[in-house]
Amino acid sequence: MNKKELIITEIQQVPEPLLEEVLDFVRLLRAKHTQEKLEISLLSESSLAKDWLRPEEDDAWRDL
């Protein structure tokens, strides 16, 4: 059984009144993951910009 199937099995056993909390938690995890990916992208961009913004880089891509 893969992890998704295990989670579904567990959720099926959660009492109805707790399902709203489970849903909130899953949404929180997804938002956190999205935010972390965005932060990593922004940090990488400033680091890589040093190489991307060089005149030699512009020359190399000019004919493409």
mmCIF file as Biopython writes it, N, C-alpha, C and O atoms, coordinates in Angstrom:
data_model
#
loop_
_atom_site.group_PDB
_atom_site.id
_atom_site.type_symbol
_atom_site.label_atom_id
_atom_site.label_alt_id
_atom_site.label_comp_id
_atom_site.label_asym_id
_atom_site.label_entity_id
_atom_site.label_seq_id
_atom_site.pdbx_PDB_ins_code
_atom_site.Cartn_x
_atom_site.Cartn_y
_atom_site.Cartn_z
_atom_site.occupancy
_atom_site.B_iso_or_equiv
_atom_site.auth_seq_id
_atom_site.auth_asym_id
_atom_site.pdbx_PDB_model_num
ATOM 1   N N  . MET A ? 1  ? 0.859   -1.180 0.000   1.0 0.0 1  A 1 
ATOM 2   C CA . MET A ? 1  ? 0.000   0.000  0.000   1.0 0.0 1  A 1 
ATOM 3   C C  . MET A ? 1  ? 0.901   1.238  0.000   1.0 0.0 1  A 1 
ATOM 4   O O  . MET A ? 1  ? 1.815   1.341  0.818   1.0 0.0 1  A 1 
ATOM 5   N N  . ASN A ? 2  ? 0.642   2.179  -0.921  1.0 0.0 2  A 1 
ATOM 6   C CA . ASN A ? 2  ? 1.462   3.383  -0.947  1.0 0.0 2  A 1 
ATOM 7   C C  . ASN A ? 2  ? 0.971   4.388  0.106   1.0 0.0 2  A 1 
ATOM 8   O O  . ASN A ? 2  ? -0.063  4.179  0.740   1.0 0.0 2  A 1 
ATOM 9   N N  . LYS A ? 3  ? 1.713   5.459  0.278   1.0 0.0 3  A 1 
ATOM 10  C CA . LYS A ? 3  ? 1.388   6.421  1.341   1.0 0.0 3  A 1 
ATOM 11  C C  . LYS A ? 3  ? 0.025   7.077  1.149   1.0 0.0 3  A 1 
ATOM 12  O O  . LYS A ? 3  ? -0.712  7.290  2.111   1.0 0.0 3  A 1 
ATOM 13  N N  . LYS A ? 4  ? -0.302  7.393  -0.094  1.0 0.0 4  A 1 
ATOM 14  C CA . LYS A ? 4  ? -1.591  8.019  -0.352  1.0 0.0 4  A 1 
ATOM 15  C C  . LYS A ? 4  ? -2.739  7.090  0.056   1.0 0.0 4  A 1 
ATOM 16  O O  . LYS A ? 4  ? -3.726  7.533  0.642   1.0 0.0 4  A 1 
ATOM 17  N N  . GLU A ? 5  ? -2.601  5.813  -0.257  1.0 0.0 5  A 1 
ATOM 18  C CA . GLU A ? 5  ? -3.627  4.835  0.113   1.0 0.0 5  A 1 
ATOM 19  C C  . GLU A ? 5  ? -3.713  4.689  1.635   1.0 0.0 5  A 1 
ATOM 20  O O  . GLU A ? 5  ? -4.805  4.561  2.187   1.0 0.0 5  A 1 
ATOM 21  N N  . LEU A ? 6  ? -2.576  4.710  2.298   1.0 0.0 6  A 1 
ATOM 22  C CA . LEU A ? 6  ? -2.579  4.637  3.766   1.0 0.0 6  A 1 
ATOM 23  C C  . LEU A ? 6  ? -3.287  5.849  4.379   1.0 0.0 6  A 1 
ATOM 24  O O  . LEU A ? 6  ? -4.065  5.720  5.324   1.0 0.0 6  A 1 
ATOM 25  N N  . ILE A ? 7  ? -3.000  7.017  3.825   1.0 0.0 7  A 1 
ATOM 26  C CA . ILE A ? 7  ? -3.648  8.239  4.336   1.0 0.0 7  A 1 
ATOM 27  C C  . ILE A ? 7  ? -5.156  8.170  4.122   1.0 0.0 7  A 1 
ATOM 28  O O  . ILE A ? 7  ? -5.932  8.516  5.013   1.0 0.0 7  A 1 
ATOM 29  N N  . ILE A ? 8  ? -5.563  7.728  2.955   1.0 0.0 8  A 1 
ATOM 30  C CA . ILE A ? 8  ? -7.001  7.610  2.668   1.0 0.0 8  A 1 
ATOM 31  C C  . ILE A ? 8  ? -7.658  6.629  3.638   1.0 0.0 8  A 1 
ATOM 32  O O  . ILE A ? 8  ? -8.755  6.880  4.138   1.0 0.0 8  A 1 
ATOM 33  N N  . THR A ? 9  ? -6.985  5.519  3.897   1.0 0.0 9  A 1 
ATOM 34  C CA . THR A ? 9  ? -7.515  4.529  4.837   1.0 0.0 9  A 1 
ATOM 35  C C  . THR A ? 9  ? -7.681  5.146  6.228   1.0 0.0 9  A 1 
ATOM 36  O O  . THR A ? 9  ? -8.702  4.945  6.887   1.0 0.0 9  A 1 
ATOM 37  N N  . GLU A ? 10 ? -6.687  5.885  6.659   1.0 0.0 10 A 1 
ATOM 38  C CA . GLU A ? 10 ? -6.767  6.543  7.970   1.0 0.0 10 A 1 
ATOM 39  C C  . GLU A ? 10 ? -7.883  7.577  8.008   1.0 0.0 10 A 1 
ATOM 40  O O  . GLU A ? 10 ? -8.631  7.652  8.983   1.0 0.0 10 A 1 
ATOM 41  N N  . ILE A ? 11 ? -7.996  8.375  6.950   1.0 0.0 11 A 1 
ATOM 42  C CA . ILE A ? 11 ? -9.030  9.422  6.909   1.0 0.0 11 A 1 
ATOM 43  C C  . ILE A ? 11 ? -10.424 8.810  6.940   1.0 0.0 11 A 1 
ATOM 44  O O  . ILE A ? 11 ? -11.340 9.384  7.529   1.0 0.0 11 A 1 
ATOM 45  N N  . GLN A ? 12 ? -10.589 7.671  6.322   1.0 0.0 12 A 1 
ATOM 46  C CA . GLN A ? 12 ? -11.890 7.008  6.322   1.0 0.0 12 A 1 
ATOM 47  C C  . GLN A ? 12 ? -12.316 6.598  7.737   1.0 0.0 12 A 1 
ATOM 48  O O  . GLN A ? 12 ? -13.500 6.381  7.994   1.0 0.0 12 A 1 
ATOM 49  N N  . GLN A ? 13 ? -11.358 6.496  8.638   1.0 0.0 13 A 1 
ATOM 50  C CA . GLN A ? 13 ? -11.665 6.100  10.011  1.0 0.0 13 A 1 
ATOM 51  C C  . GLN A ? 13 ? -11.827 7.300  10.953  1.0 0.0 13 A 1 
ATOM 52  O O  . GLN A ? 13 ? -12.167 7.130  12.124  1.0 0.0 13 A 1 
ATOM 53  N N  . VAL A ? 14 ? -11.587 8.485  10.450  1.0 0.0 14 A 1 
ATOM 54  C CA . VAL A ? 14 ? -11.694 9.692  11.284  1.0 0.0 14 A 1 
ATOM 55  C C  . VAL A ? 14 ? -13.173 10.022 11.476  1.0 0.0 14 A 1 
ATOM 56  O O  . VAL A ? 14 ? -13.937 10.013 10.511  1.0 0.0 14 A 1 
ATOM 57  N N  . PRO A ? 15 ? -13.578 10.310 12.699  1.0 0.0 15 A 1 
ATOM 58  C CA . PRO A ? 15 ? -14.979 10.695 12.932  1.0 0.0 15 A 1 
ATOM 59  C C  . PRO A ? 15 ? -15.322 11.999 12.184  1.0 0.0 15 A 1 
ATOM 60  O O  . PRO A ? 15 ? -14.493 12.899 12.050  1.0 0.0 15 A 1 
ATOM 61  N N  . GLU A ? 16 ? -16.531 12.060 11.722  1.0 0.0 16 A 1 
ATOM 62  C CA . GLU A ? 16 ? -17.002 13.203 10.918  1.0 0.0 16 A 1 
ATOM 63  C C  . GLU A ? 16 ? -16.670 14.561 11.542  1.0 0.0 16 A 1 
ATOM 64  O O  . GLU A ? 16 ? -16.225 15.452 10.819  1.0 0.0 16 A 1 
ATOM 65  N N  . PRO A ? 17 ? -16.862 14.761 12.840  1.0 0.0 17 A 1 
ATOM 66  C CA . PRO A ? 17 ? -16.578 16.087 13.414  1.0 0.0 17 A 1 
ATOM 67  C C  . PRO A ? 17 ? -15.100 16.509 13.291  1.0 0.0 17 A 1 
ATOM 68  O O  . PRO A ? 17 ? -14.799 17.702 13.340  1.0 0.0 17 A 1 
ATOM 69  N N  . LEU A ? 18 ? -14.191 15.558 13.135  1.0 0.0 18 A 1 
ATOM 70  C CA . LEU A ? 18 ? -12.761 15.888 13.037  1.0 0.0 18 A 1 
ATOM 71  C C  . LEU A ? 18 ? -12.288 16.114 11.602  1.0 0.0 18 A 1 
ATOM 72  O O  . LEU A ? 18 ? -11.163 16.563 11.385  1.0 0.0 18 A 1 
ATOM 73  N N  . LEU A ? 19 ? -13.125 15.811 10.638  1.0 0.0 19 A 1 
ATOM 74  C CA . LEU A ? 19 ? -12.709 15.921 9.245   1.0 0.0 19 A 1 
ATOM 75  C C  . LEU A ? 19 ? -12.366 17.358 8.838   1.0 0.0 19 A 1 
ATOM 76  O O  . LEU A ? 19 ? -11.490 17.571 7.999   1.0 0.0 19 A 1 
ATOM 77  N N  . GLU A ? 20 ? -13.043 18.330 9.419   1.0 0.0 20 A 1 
ATOM 78  C CA . GLU A ? 20 ? -12.735 19.733 9.107   1.0 0.0 20 A 1 
ATOM 79  C C  . GLU A ? 20 ? -11.304 20.059 9.540   1.0 0.0 20 A 1 
ATOM 80  O O  . GLU A ? 20 ? -10.588 20.764 8.829   1.0 0.0 20 A 1 
ATOM 81  N N  . GLU A ? 21 ? -10.889 19.554 10.692  1.0 0.0 21 A 1 
ATOM 82  C CA . GLU A ? 21 ? -9.520  19.776 11.161  1.0 0.0 21 A 1 
ATOM 83  C C  . GLU A ? 21 ? -8.509  19.078 10.255  1.0 0.0 21 A 1 
ATOM 84  O O  . GLU A ? 21 ? -7.445  19.624 9.964   1.0 0.0 21 A 1 
ATOM 85  N N  . VAL A ? 22 ? -8.842  17.883 9.819   1.0 0.0 22 A 1 
ATOM 86  C CA . VAL A ? 22 ? -7.955  17.145 8.915   1.0 0.0 22 A 1 
ATOM 87  C C  . VAL A ? 22 ? -7.796  17.934 7.619   1.0 0.0 22 A 1 
ATOM 88  O O  . VAL A ? 22 ? -6.684  18.092 7.116   1.0 0.0 22 A 1 
ATOM 89  N N  . LEU A ? 23 ? -8.899  18.423 7.088   1.0 0.0 23 A 1 
ATOM 90  C CA . LEU A ? 23 ? -8.861  19.209 5.861   1.0 0.0 23 A 1 
ATOM 91  C C  . LEU A ? 23 ? -8.034  20.473 6.052   1.0 0.0 23 A 1 
ATOM 92  O O  . LEU A ? 23 ? -7.228  20.815 5.187   1.0 0.0 23 A 1 
ATOM 93  N N  . ASP A ? 24 ? -8.215  21.163 7.151   1.0 0.0 24 A 1 
ATOM 94  C CA . ASP A ? 24 ? -7.426  22.365 7.439   1.0 0.0 24 A 1 
ATOM 95  C C  . ASP A ? 24 ? -5.937  22.045 7.500   1.0 0.0 24 A 1 
ATOM 96  O O  . ASP A ? 24 ? -5.112  22.801 6.987   1.0 0.0 24 A 1 
ATOM 97  N N  . PHE A ? 25 ? -5.597  20.919 8.131   1.0 0.0 25 A 1 
ATOM 98  C CA . PHE A ? 25 ? -4.201  20.531 8.262   1.0 0.0 25 A 1 
ATOM 99  C C  . PHE A ? 25 ? -3.582  20.218 6.897   1.0 0.0 25 A 1 
ATOM 100 O O  . PHE A ? 25 ? -2.461  20.637 6.610   1.0 0.0 25 A 1 
ATOM 101 N N  . VAL A ? 26 ? -4.307  19.487 6.066   1.0 0.0 26 A 1 
ATOM 102 C CA . VAL A ? 26 ? -3.804  19.161 4.728   1.0 0.0 26 A 1 
ATOM 103 C C  . VAL A ? 26 ? -3.591  20.438 3.923   1.0 0.0 26 A 1 
ATOM 104 O O  . VAL A ? 26 ? -2.581  20.574 3.232   1.0 0.0 26 A 1 
ATOM 105 N N  . ARG A ? 27 ? -4.524  21.365 4.005   1.0 0.0 27 A 1 
ATOM 106 C CA . ARG A ? 27 ? -4.379  22.641 3.293   1.0 0.0 27 A 1 
ATOM 107 C C  . ARG A ? 27 ? -3.197  23.444 3.827   1.0 0.0 27 A 1 
ATOM 108 O O  . ARG A ? 27 ? -2.485  24.086 3.055   1.0 0.0 27 A 1 
ATOM 109 N N  . LEU A ? 28 ? -2.988  23.411 5.127   1.0 0.0 28 A 1 
ATOM 110 C CA . LEU A ? 28 ? -1.844  24.092 5.739   1.0 0.0 28 A 1 
ATOM 111 C C  . LEU A ? 28 ? -0.537  23.511 5.207   1.0 0.0 28 A 1 
ATOM 112 O O  . LEU A ? 28 ? 0.378   24.257 4.857   1.0 0.0 28 A 1 
ATOM 113 N N  . LEU A ? 29 ? -0.447  22.192 5.146   1.0 0.0 29 A 1 
ATOM 114 C CA . LEU A ? 29 ? 0.764   21.551 4.641   1.0 0.0 29 A 1 
ATOM 115 C C  . LEU A ? 29 ? 1.032   21.922 3.184   1.0 0.0 29 A 1 
ATOM 116 O O  . LEU A ? 29 ? 2.172   22.190 2.805   1.0 0.0 29 A 1 
ATOM 117 N N  . ARG A ? 30 ? -0.007  21.937 2.385   1.0 0.0 30 A 1 
ATOM 118 C CA . ARG A ? 30 ? 0.153   22.303 0.973   1.0 0.0 30 A 1 
ATOM 119 C C  . ARG A ? 30 ? 0.607   23.751 0.840   1.0 0.0 30 A 1 
ATOM 120 O O  . ARG A ? 30 ? 1.488   24.047 0.033   1.0 0.0 30 A 1 
ATOM 121 N N  . ALA A ? 31 ? 0.027   24.647 1.610   1.0 0.0 31 A 1 
ATOM 122 C CA . ALA A ? 31 ? 0.405   26.060 1.558   1.0 0.0 31 A 1 
ATOM 123 C C  . ALA A ? 31 ? 1.855   26.247 2.012   1.0 0.0 31 A 1 
ATOM 124 O O  . ALA A ? 31 ? 2.603   27.029 1.426   1.0 0.0 31 A 1 
ATOM 125 N N  . LYS A ? 32 ? 2.234   25.530 3.048   1.0 0.0 32 A 1 
ATOM 126 C CA . LYS A ? 32 ? 3.601   25.603 3.557   1.0 0.0 32 A 1 
ATOM 127 C C  . LYS A ? 32 ? 4.589   25.131 2.491   1.0 0.0 32 A 1 
ATOM 128 O O  . LYS A ? 32 ? 5.627   25.757 2.276   1.0 0.0 32 A 1 
ATOM 129 N N  . HIS A ? 33 ? 4.264   24.044 1.839   1.0 0.0 33 A 1 
ATOM 130 C CA . HIS A ? 33 ? 5.130   23.504 0.791   1.0 0.0 33 A 1 
ATOM 131 C C  . HIS A ? 33 ? 5.261   24.494 -0.372  1.0 0.0 33 A 1 
ATOM 132 O O  . HIS A ? 33 ? 6.358   24.708 -0.889  1.0 0.0 33 A 1 
ATOM 133 N N  . THR A ? 34 ? 4.156   25.088 -0.773  1.0 0.0 34 A 1 
ATOM 134 C CA . THR A ? 34 ? 4.172   26.070 -1.856  1.0 0.0 34 A 1 
ATOM 135 C C  . THR A ? 34 ? 5.011   27.281 -1.469  1.0 0.0 34 A 1 
ATOM 136 O O  . THR A ? 34 ? 5.796   27.780 -2.276  1.0 0.0 34 A 1 
ATOM 137 N N  . GLN A ? 35 ? 4.848   27.750 -0.238  1.0 0.0 35 A 1 
ATOM 138 C CA . GLN A ? 35 ? 5.603   28.903 0.243   1.0 0.0 35 A 1 
ATOM 139 C C  . GLN A ? 35 ? 7.101   28.593 0.268   1.0 0.0 35 A 1 
ATOM 140 O O  . GLN A ? 35 ? 7.908   29.439 -0.115  1.0 0.0 35 A 1 
ATOM 141 N N  . GLU A ? 36 ? 7.479   27.407 0.707   1.0 0.0 36 A 1 
ATOM 142 C CA . GLU A ? 36 ? 8.894   27.024 0.754   1.0 0.0 36 A 1 
ATOM 143 C C  . GLU A ? 36 ? 9.492   26.975 -0.649  1.0 0.0 36 A 1 
ATOM 144 O O  . GLU A ? 36 ? 10.622  27.417 -0.857  1.0 0.0 36 A 1 
ATOM 145 N N  . LYS A ? 37 ? 8.740   26.441 -1.612  1.0 0.0 37 A 1 
ATOM 146 C CA . LYS A ? 37 ? 9.231   26.393 -2.991  1.0 0.0 37 A 1 
ATOM 147 C C  . LYS A ? 37 ? 9.432   27.795 -3.534  1.0 0.0 37 A 1 
ATOM 148 O O  . LYS A ? 37 ? 10.415  28.058 -4.228  1.0 0.0 37 A 1 
ATOM 149 N N  . LEU A ? 38 ? 8.507   28.700 -3.224  1.0 0.0 38 A 1 
ATOM 150 C CA . LEU A ? 38 ? 8.624   30.081 -3.681  1.0 0.0 38 A 1 
ATOM 151 C C  . LEU A ? 38 ? 9.847   30.753 -3.073  1.0 0.0 38 A 1 
ATOM 152 O O  . LEU A ? 38 ? 10.594  31.439 -3.771  1.0 0.0 38 A 1 
ATOM 153 N N  . GLU A ? 39 ? 10.053  30.557 -1.777  1.0 0.0 39 A 1 
ATOM 154 C CA . GLU A ? 39 ? 11.205  31.160 -1.106  1.0 0.0 39 A 1 
ATOM 155 C C  . GLU A ? 39 ? 12.509  30.638 -1.681  1.0 0.0 39 A 1 
ATOM 156 O O  . GLU A ? 39 ? 13.446  31.413 -1.872  1.0 0.0 39 A 1 
ATOM 157 N N  . ILE A ? 40 ? 12.592  29.353 -1.960  1.0 0.0 40 A 1 
ATOM 158 C CA . ILE A ? 40 ? 13.798  28.771 -2.541  1.0 0.0 40 A 1 
ATOM 159 C C  . ILE A ? 40 ? 14.051  29.356 -3.924  1.0 0.0 40 A 1 
ATOM 160 O O  . ILE A ? 40 ? 15.191  29.656 -4.276  1.0 0.0 40 A 1 
ATOM 161 N N  . SER A ? 41 ? 12.998  29.517 -4.700  1.0 0.0 41 A 1 
ATOM 162 C CA . SER A ? 41 ? 13.139  30.098 -6.031  1.0 0.0 41 A 1 
ATOM 163 C C  . SER A ? 41 ? 13.655  31.522 -5.954  1.0 0.0 41 A 1 
ATOM 164 O O  . SER A ? 41 ? 14.548  31.905 -6.710  1.0 0.0 41 A 1 
ATOM 165 N N  . LEU A ? 42 ? 13.102  32.304 -5.050  1.0 0.0 42 A 1 
ATOM 166 C CA . LEU A ? 42 ? 13.534  33.696 -4.919  1.0 0.0 42 A 1 
ATOM 167 C C  . LEU A ? 42 ? 14.981  33.787 -4.459  1.0 0.0 42 A 1 
ATOM 168 O O  . LEU A ? 42 ? 15.733  34.628 -4.952  1.0 0.0 42 A 1 
ATOM 169 N N  . LEU A ? 43 ? 15.382  32.939 -3.526  1.0 0.0 43 A 1 
ATOM 170 C CA . LEU A ? 43 ? 16.770  32.941 -3.059  1.0 0.0 43 A 1 
ATOM 171 C C  . LEU A ? 43 ? 17.719  32.506 -4.171  1.0 0.0 43 A 1 
ATOM 172 O O  . LEU A ? 43 ? 18.802  33.073 -4.323  1.0 0.0 43 A 1 
ATOM 173 N N  . SER A ? 44 ? 17.325  31.520 -4.933  1.0 0.0 44 A 1 
ATOM 174 C CA . SER A ? 44 ? 18.156  31.045 -6.029  1.0 0.0 44 A 1 
ATOM 175 C C  . SER A ? 44 ? 18.302  32.108 -7.104  1.0 0.0 44 A 1 
ATOM 176 O O  . SER A ? 44 ? 19.373  32.261 -7.692  1.0 0.0 44 A 1 
ATOM 177 N N  . GLU A ? 45 ? 17.238  32.833 -7.358  1.0 0.0 45 A 1 
ATOM 178 C CA . GLU A ? 45 ? 17.262  33.845 -8.411  1.0 0.0 45 A 1 
ATOM 179 C C  . GLU A ? 45 ? 18.331  34.901 -8.141  1.0 0.0 45 A 1 
ATOM 180 O O  . GLU A ? 45 ? 19.089  35.262 -9.041  1.0 0.0 45 A 1 
ATOM 181 N N  . SER A ? 46 ? 18.394  35.391 -6.923  1.0 0.0 46 A 1 
ATOM 182 C CA . SER A ? 46 ? 19.378  36.426 -6.622  1.0 0.0 46 A 1 
ATOM 183 C C  . SER A ? 46 ? 20.800  35.868 -6.721  1.0 0.0 46 A 1 
ATOM 184 O O  . SER A ? 46 ? 21.720  36.577 -7.130  1.0 0.0 46 A 1 
ATOM 185 N N  . SER A ? 47 ? 20.976  34.622 -6.353  1.0 0.0 47 A 1 
ATOM 186 C CA . SER A ? 47 ? 22.293  33.995 -6.435  1.0 0.0 47 A 1 
ATOM 187 C C  . SER A ? 47 ? 22.709  33.767 -7.891  1.0 0.0 47 A 1 
ATOM 188 O O  . SER A ? 47 ? 23.853  34.028 -8.265  1.0 0.0 47 A 1 
ATOM 189 N N  . LEU A ? 48 ? 21.777  33.280 -8.703  1.0 0.0 48 A 1 
ATOM 190 C CA . LEU A ? 48 ? 22.078  32.979 -10.095 1.0 0.0 48 A 1 
ATOM 191 C C  . LEU A ? 48 ? 22.136  34.233 -10.968 1.0 0.0 48 A 1 
ATOM 192 O O  . LEU A ? 48 ? 22.741  34.212 -12.040 1.0 0.0 48 A 1 
ATOM 193 N N  . ALA A ? 49 ? 21.524  35.302 -10.527 1.0 0.0 49 A 1 
ATOM 194 C CA . ALA A ? 49 ? 21.506  36.537 -11.314 1.0 0.0 49 A 1 
ATOM 195 C C  . ALA A ? 49 ? 22.918  37.037 -11.590 1.0 0.0 49 A 1 
ATOM 196 O O  . ALA A ? 49 ? 23.157  37.674 -12.616 1.0 0.0 49 A 1 
ATOM 197 N N  . LYS A ? 50 ? 23.844  36.758 -10.701 1.0 0.0 50 A 1 
ATOM 198 C CA . LYS A ? 50 ? 25.232  37.191 -10.903 1.0 0.0 50 A 1 
ATOM 199 C C  . LYS A ? 50 ? 25.777  36.624 -12.211 1.0 0.0 50 A 1 
ATOM 200 O O  . LYS A ? 50 ? 26.509  37.303 -12.931 1.0 0.0 50 A 1 
ATOM 201 N N  . ASP A ? 51 ? 25.420  35.389 -12.511 1.0 0.0 51 A 1 
ATOM 202 C CA . ASP A ? 51 ? 25.870  34.773 -13.760 1.0 0.0 51 A 1 
ATOM 203 C C  . ASP A ? 51 ? 24.988  35.172 -14.938 1.0 0.0 51 A 1 
ATOM 204 O O  . ASP A ? 51 ? 25.484  35.397 -16.042 1.0 0.0 51 A 1 
ATOM 205 N N  . TRP A ? 52 ? 23.699  35.259 -14.706 1.0 0.0 52 A 1 
ATOM 206 C CA . TRP A ? 52 ? 22.764  35.537 -15.796 1.0 0.0 52 A 1 
ATOM 207 C C  . TRP A ? 52 ? 22.906  36.950 -16.357 1.0 0.0 52 A 1 
ATOM 208 O O  . TRP A ? 52 ? 22.685  37.168 -17.548 1.0 0.0 52 A 1 
ATOM 209 N N  . LEU A ? 53 ? 23.265  37.889 -15.527 1.0 0.0 53 A 1 
ATOM 210 C CA . LEU A ? 53 ? 23.252  39.290 -15.930 1.0 0.0 53 A 1 
ATOM 211 C C  . LEU A ? 53 ? 24.602  39.785 -16.449 1.0 0.0 53 A 1 
ATOM 212 O O  . LEU A ? 53 ? 24.842  40.991 -16.490 1.0 0.0 53 A 1 
ATOM 213 N N  . ARG A ? 54 ? 25.467  38.883 -16.838 1.0 0.0 54 A 1 
ATOM 214 C CA . ARG A ? 54 ? 26.767  39.271 -17.381 1.0 0.0 54 A 1 
ATOM 215 C C  . ARG A ? 54 ? 26.645  39.525 -18.880 1.0 0.0 54 A 1 
ATOM 216 O O  . ARG A ? 54 ? 25.840  38.875 -19.546 1.0 0.0 54 A 1 
ATOM 217 N N  . PRO A ? 55 ? 27.422  40.450 -19.419 1.0 0.0 55 A 1 
ATOM 218 C CA . PRO A ? 55 ? 27.390  40.713 -20.869 1.0 0.0 55 A 1 
ATOM 219 C C  . PRO A ? 55 ? 27.727  39.460 -21.688 1.0 0.0 55 A 1 
ATOM 220 O O  . PRO A ? 55 ? 27.171  39.260 -22.769 1.0 0.0 55 A 1 
ATOM 221 N N  . GLU A ? 56 ? 28.625  38.625 -21.183 1.0 0.0 56 A 1 
ATOM 222 C CA . GLU A ? 56 ? 28.989  37.409 -21.909 1.0 0.0 56 A 1 
ATOM 223 C C  . GLU A ? 56 ? 27.776  36.484 -22.076 1.0 0.0 56 A 1 
ATOM 224 O O  . GLU A ? 56 ? 27.631  35.814 -23.098 1.0 0.0 56 A 1 
ATOM 225 N N  . GLU A ? 57 ? 26.934  36.462 -21.085 1.0 0.0 57 A 1 
ATOM 226 C CA . GLU A ? 57 ? 25.726  35.634 -21.141 1.0 0.0 57 A 1 
ATOM 227 C C  . GLU A ? 57 ? 24.766  36.160 -22.206 1.0 0.0 57 A 1 
ATOM 228 O O  . GLU A ? 57 ? 24.180  35.383 -22.961 1.0 0.0 57 A 1 
ATOM 229 N N  . ASP A ? 58 ? 24.610  37.469 -22.262 1.0 0.0 58 A 1 
ATOM 230 C CA . ASP A ? 58 ? 23.763  38.070 -23.302 1.0 0.0 58 A 1 
ATOM 231 C C  . ASP A ? 58 ? 24.282  37.734 -24.695 1.0 0.0 58 A 1 
ATOM 232 O O  . ASP A ? 58 ? 23.506  37.391 -25.587 1.0 0.0 58 A 1 
ATOM 233 N N  . ASP A ? 59 ? 25.597  37.833 -24.877 1.0 0.0 59 A 1 
ATOM 234 C CA . ASP A ? 59 ? 26.186  37.523 -26.178 1.0 0.0 59 A 1 
ATOM 235 C C  . ASP A ? 59 ? 25.931  36.064 -26.558 1.0 0.0 59 A 1 
ATOM 236 O O  . ASP A ? 59 ? 25.620  35.766 -27.711 1.0 0.0 59 A 1 
ATOM 237 N N  . ALA A ? 60 ? 26.062  35.167 -25.599 1.0 0.0 60 A 1 
ATOM 238 C CA . ALA A ? 60 ? 25.893  33.743 -25.879 1.0 0.0 60 A 1 
ATOM 239 C C  . ALA A ? 60 ? 24.475  33.411 -26.320 1.0 0.0 60 A 1 
ATOM 240 O O  . ALA A ? 60 ? 24.292  32.497 -27.124 1.0 0.0 60 A 1 
ATOM 241 N N  . TRP A ? 61 ? 23.477  34.111 -25.829 1.0 0.0 61 A 1 
ATOM 242 C CA . TRP A ? 61 ? 22.071  33.810 -26.125 1.0 0.0 61 A 1 
ATOM 243 C C  . TRP A ? 61 ? 21.491  34.670 -27.257 1.0 0.0 61 A 1 
ATOM 244 O O  . TRP A ? 61 ? 20.356  34.449 -27.680 1.0 0.0 61 A 1 
ATOM 245 N N  . ARG A ? 62 ? 22.248  35.627 -27.736 1.0 0.0 62 A 1 
ATOM 246 C CA . ARG A ? 62 ? 21.727  36.591 -28.705 1.0 0.0 62 A 1 
ATOM 247 C C  . ARG A ? 62 ? 21.203  35.941 -29.976 1.0 0.0 62 A 1 
ATOM 248 O O  . ARG A ? 62 ? 20.177  36.380 -30.495 1.0 0.0 62 A 1 
ATOM 249 N N  . ASP A ? 63 ? 21.861  34.921 -30.493 1.0 0.0 63 A 1 
ATOM 250 C CA . ASP A ? 63 ? 21.491  34.311 -31.786 1.0 0.0 63 A 1 
ATOM 251 C C  . ASP A ? 63 ? 20.461  33.198 -31.659 1.0 0.0 63 A 1 
ATOM 252 O O  . ASP A ? 63 ? 20.079  32.602 -32.667 1.0 0.0 63 A 1 
ATOM 253 N N  . LEU A ? 64 ? 20.016  32.911 -30.482 1.0 0.0 64 A 1 
ATOM 254 C CA . LEU A ? 64 ? 19.052  31.810 -30.323 1.0 0.0 64 A 1 
ATOM 255 C C  . LEU A ? 64 ? 17.625  32.283 -30.438 1.0 0.0 64 A 1 
ATOM 256 O O  . LEU A ? 64 ? 16.698  31.480 -30.328 1.0 0.0 64 A 1 
#
